[in-house]
């Protein structure tokens, strides 16, 4: 009882000996033995808890490495495009490449010309009269036209390689919605036609990395919806913690493999993080804000979030312009229903 009174259990074991070593030996010959036993028990419990936490942490790290490896395998197994399409994209992706040379290459291949014409007509519907390659170039510009045929083959590959995803059509619908949003924002910003079309095309492929992650994590029965507006900033951080990567990084790797334009690669990479300190991505910002355009917001509070307001300012767009863009988006998407 005297030992317990002098040394309450609330004191950590390593503080006992330095305080009353001689008093302890005088009062109770067995106190030091008891104290040593208590210290051993405390350190054993501490070590057991530490080892348990270390085991859990190691398990999480192994799981992260395993999933990261599976994602890399999925990206690596994605098919390359046919030789003529791949060649065209490789030529177009060179910064110094002259559009005249790209156009000459297209016209020299009757099969490729026919395919591009059909694609351009399908893309614009009856809104534009497209009879020749020159008409298609007039409507879109050379670079967006080249990227569009790449997107067409990408979609075919996506439908084949990710067929296990039960709700794959949701991905396609969401991509088209974001593409419409990018086009509207670019129109309001009075961008040149070729730039406008390039950003609209980027919207069509912005979330491709999400598909690879869903297959790698065996979530093939989950809905393939776009990110909710209030999760735009946090989702990539959460993915990074769990997987060591995120769908933006994975998507950029896929776009690089398929030789898409650097503008498209940047848009895919930065569509959740268009503003990092002073580093601003215009392509990423258009796709980012397009997610807010398509969100249902009866209260009108969506765009008042800090990140969206800052990105709007960088795009030189006011909230009034954003409201106008939402009205246009609603009109165009309702017309398509």
C-alpha positions in Angstrom: 0.0 0.0 0.0 2.9 2.3 0.8 4.4 1.7 -2.6 1.2 2.4 -4.4 0.6 5.6 -2.3 4.1 6.9 -3.1 4.0 6.1 -6.7 0.5 6.4 -8.2 -0.2 4.6 -11.4 -0.8 7.8 -13.2 2.9 8.5 -13.3 4.8 7.2 -16.3 7.2 4.3 -15.4 10.3 6.1 -16.6 9.7 9.0 -14.0 9.7 6.7 -11.0 13.3 5.8 -10.4 14.9 9.2 -10.6 12.4 10.7 -8.0 12.7 8.5 -4.9 15.3 5.8 -5.4 16.6 5.6 -1.8 13.3 6.1 -0.1 11.9 3.3 -2.3 14.6 0.9 -1.2 14.2 1.9 2.4 10.5 1.5 2.5 10.0 -1.6 0.5 12.8 -4.1 -0.5 10.7 -5.4 -3.3 9.7 -2.1 -4.7 12.4 -2.0 -7.3 11.5 -5.5 -8.5 7.9 -4.4 -8.8 8.9 -1.3 -10.6 11.1 -3.1 -13.1 8.3 -5.5 -13.8 5.9 -2.6 -14.3 8.4 -0.9 -16.7 8.8 -4.1 -18.7 5.1 -4.5 -19.0 4.6 -0.8 -20.1 7.4 -1.1 -22.7 6.0 -4.4 -23.9 2.5 -2.9 -24.4 4.1 0.2 -26.1 6.1 -2.0 -28.4 3.1 -4.2 -29.2 1.1 -1.2 -30.1 3.9 0.3 -32.2 4.3 -3.0 -34.1 0.6 -3.3 -34.7 0.6 0.2 -36.1 3.7 -0.5 -38.2 2.0 -3.7 -39.6 -1.1 -1.7 -40.6 1.0 1.0 -42.2 3.1 -1.6 -44.0 -0.1 -3.2 -45.3 -1.4 0.1 -46.6 1.9 0.8 -48.3 2.0 -2.6 -49.9 -1.6 -2.1 -51.1 -0.7 1.3 -52.5 2.2 -0.1 -54.4 0.1 -3.0 -55.7 -2.6 -0.7 -57.0 -0.1 1.7 -58.5 1.5 -1.2 -60.3 -1.9 -2.4 -61.6 -2.7 1.1 -62.9 0.7 1.2 -64.8 -0.1 -2.2 -66.3 -3.5 -1.1 -67.5 -2.1 2.0 -69.1 0.7 0.0 -70.7 -1.7 -2.5 -72.2 -3.9 0.2 -73.9 -3.6 -0.3 -77.6 -1.8 2.2 -79.9 -3.7 3.8 -82.7 -3.5 2.6 -86.4 -0.2 3.6 -88.0 -1.5 6.4 -90.1 -3.4 8.0 -87.2 -0.4 7.6 -84.9 1.9 9.1 -87.5 -0.4 12.1 -87.9 -0.7 12.7 -84.2 3.1 12.4 -83.8 3.7 15.0 -86.5 1.0 17.4 -85.1 2.4 17.2 -81.5 5.8 18.7 -82.6 5.8 22.4 -81.5 7.5 23.6 -84.7 5.3 21.6 -87.1 3.7 23.7 -89.9 0.0 23.2 -90.3 0.4 23.3 -94.0 2.5 20.1 -93.9 -0.1 18.4 -91.7 -2.8 19.3 -94.1 -0.7 18.0 -97.0 -0.3 14.7 -95.2 -4.0 14.4 -94.7 -4.9 15.2 -98.3 -2.4 12.7 -99.6 -4.2 9.9 -97.9 -7.7 9.4 -99.4 -8.8 7.0 -96.6 -7.7 9.4 -93.9 -9.3 12.3 -95.6 -12.6 10.5 -95.9 -12.5 9.5 -92.2 -11.8 13.0 -91.1 -14.6 14.4 -93.2 -17.1 11.9 -91.7 -15.9 12.7 -88.2 -16.2 16.5 -88.7 -19.7 16.2 -90.1 -20.7 14.0 -87.2 -19.1 16.5 -84.7 -21.0 19.5 -86.1 -24.1 17.8 -87.4 -26.1 20.2 -89.7 -24.7 23.3 -88.0 -21.9 23.5 -90.7 -21.7 22.6 -94.3 -18.7 20.4 -94.6 -17.9 19.0 -98.0 -14.1 19.0 -98.2 -11.1 18.9 -95.9 -10.7 22.6 -96.4 -14.3 23.1 -95.1 -13.4 21.0 -92.0 -10.3 23.0 -91.4 -12.2 26.3 -91.8 -14.7 25.1 -89.1 -12.2 23.6 -86.6 -8.6 24.4 -87.5 -6.0 21.9 -88.4 -4.8 20.9 -84.9 -8.3 20.4 -83.3 -9.2 18.3 -86.4 -6.2 16.1 -85.9 -6.9 15.8 -82.2 -10.5 14.9 -82.8 -9.6 11.9 -84.9 -7.3 10.8 -82.1 -10.2 11.2 -79.6 -12.4 9.1 -81.9 -9.9 6.2 -81.8 -9.5 6.8 -78.1 -13.2 6.3 -77.6 -13.2 3.1 -79.5 -10.3 1.8 -77.4 -12.0 3.0 -74.2 -15.2 1.1 -75.1 -13.2 -2.1 -75.8 -10.6 -1.9 -73.0 -13.0 -0.7 -70.2 -16.0 -2.7 -71.3 -16.1 -4.3 -67.8 -17.3 -1.0 -66.3 -21.0 -1.4 -66.0 -21.8 2.3 -66.3 -19.2 3.3 -68.9 -21.8 5.3 -70.8 -21.9 7.7 -67.8 -18.3 8.5 -68.5 -19.1 9.3 -72.2 -22.0 11.5 -71.2 -20.1 13.4 -68.6 -17.2 14.0 -71.1 -19.6 15.4 -73.6 -21.1 17.7 -71.0 -17.7 19.0 -70.0 -16.8 19.5 -73.7 -20.0 21.6 -74.1 -19.0 23.7 -71.0 -15.5 24.3 -72.3 -16.9 25.5 -75.7 -19.3 27.9 -74.0 -16.7 29.4 -71.7 -14.3 29.8 -74.7 -17.0 31.5 -76.7 -17.8 33.9 -73.9 -14.1 34.7 -73.7 -14.0 35.4 -77.4 -11.3 32.9 -78.2 -10.1 32.2 -81.7 -12.0 29.3 -83.3 -9.0 26.9 -83.3 -8.3 27.5 -79.6 -11.9 27.1 -78.8 -12.2 23.8 -80.6 -9.0 22.5 -78.9 -10.4 23.1 -75.4 -13.7 21.5 -76.4 -11.8 18.4 -77.6 -9.8 18.3 -74.4 -13.0 18.1 -72.4 -13.9 14.9 -74.2 -11.0 13.0 -72.7 -10.4 14.8 -69.4 -11.5 11.9 -67.1 -10.0 8.9 -68.9 -7.6 8.3 -65.9 -10.6 7.6 -63.7 -11.5 4.5 -65.8 -8.0 2.9 -65.3 -8.3 3.5 -61.5 -11.7 2.0 -61.3 -10.6 -1.2 -63.1 -7.4 -1.4 -61.0 -9.5 -1.1 -57.8 -12.1 -3.6 -58.9 -14.9 -1.0 -58.8 -16.4 -2.2 -62.1 -20.0 -2.0 -60.9 -19.7 1.5 -59.5 -21.2 4.5 -61.3 -18.8 6.4 -63.5 -19.9 9.9 -62.7 -17.9 13.1 -62.8 -16.7 14.7 -59.5 -19.2 16.6 -57.5 -18.5 20.3 -57.5 -17.8 20.4 -53.7 -15.2 17.6 -54.1 -13.2 19.1 -57.0 -10.3 20.1 -54.8 -10.1 17.1 -52.4 -10.7 14.2 -54.7 -7.2 14.2 -56.2 -5.6 14.5 -52.8 -7.6 11.5 -51.5 -6.6 9.4 -54.6 -3.0 10.4 -54.1 -3.0 9.2 -50.5 -4.7 5.9 -51.3 -3.0 5.1 -54.6 0.2 7.1 -54.8 -1.2 8.8 -57.9 -4.5 10.3 -59.1 -6.8 10.1 -62.1 -5.4 13.4 -63.5 -1.8 12.0 -63.6 -3.0 8.7 -65.0 -5.0 10.5 -67.6 -2.1 12.6 -68.7 0.1 9.4 -69.0 -2.6 7.9 -71.3 -2.8 11.1 -73.4 1.0 11.2 -73.7 1.0 7.5 -74.9 -1.5 8.4 -77.5 0.4 11.5 -78.6 -2.3 14.0 -77.9 -1.5 17.7 -78.0 0.3 19.3 -75.0 -2.7 21.5 -74.6 -4.9 18.4 -74.0 -2.3 16.8 -71.8 -2.2 19.9 -69.6 -6.0 20.2 -69.5 -6.3 16.5 -68.3 -3.4 16.9 -65.8 -4.7 20.1 -64.3 -8.5 20.0 -64.5 -8.7 19.6 -60.7 -5.8 21.9 -59.8 -5.8 24.8 -62.3 -4.3 27.1 -59.8 -1.3 26.0 -57.8 0.1 29.0 -56.0 1.0 31.3 -58.8 1.1 28.6 -61.5 -2.1 28.9 -63.6 -3.3 26.4 -66.2 -5.8 27.9 -68.7 -6.8 24.6 -70.2 -7.2 23.1 -66.7 -9.2 26.1 -65.6 -11.8 25.8 -68.4 -12.4 22.1 -67.7 -12.5 22.9 -63.9 -15.1 25.6 -64.3 -17.1 23.5 -66.7 -17.8 21.1 -63.9 -19.5 24.0 -62.0 -21.5 24.9 -65.2 -23.1 21.4 -65.3 -23.9 21.2 -61.5 -27.5 21.8 -60.2 -27.4 24.9 -57.9 -30.8 26.3 -57.0 -29.2 28.4 -54.2 -26.6 30.0 -56.6 -23.8 29.3 -54.1 -21.6 27.0 -56.2 -19.4 29.5 -57.8 -19.0 31.4 -54.5 -16.5 28.8 -53.3 -13.1 30.2 -52.9 -11.3 28.1 -55.5 -13.9 28.7 -58.2 -14.0 32.4 -57.7 -10.2 32.6 -57.9 -10.1 30.5 -61.1 -12.9 32.7 -62.7 -10.8 35.8 -62.0 -7.8 34.2 -63.7 -9.9 33.5 -66.7 -11.0 37.2 -66.7 -14.6 36.1 -66.3 -17.1 37.6 -63.9 -19.9 35.8 -62.0 -22.3 37.5 -64.4 -20.5 35.8 -67.3 -20.6 32.5 -65.4 -24.4 32.9 -65.0 -24.7 33.6 -68.7 -22.6 30.5 -69.5 -24.9 28.4 -67.3 -28.0 29.7 -69.1 -26.4 28.8 -72.5 -25.3 25.4 -71.2 -28.8 24.6 -69.9 -30.3 25.7 -73.3 -27.9 23.5 -75.3 -28.1 20.4 -73.2 -31.9 20.6 -73.1 -32.0 20.8 -76.8 -29.9 17.6 -77.0 -32.3 15.6 -74.7 
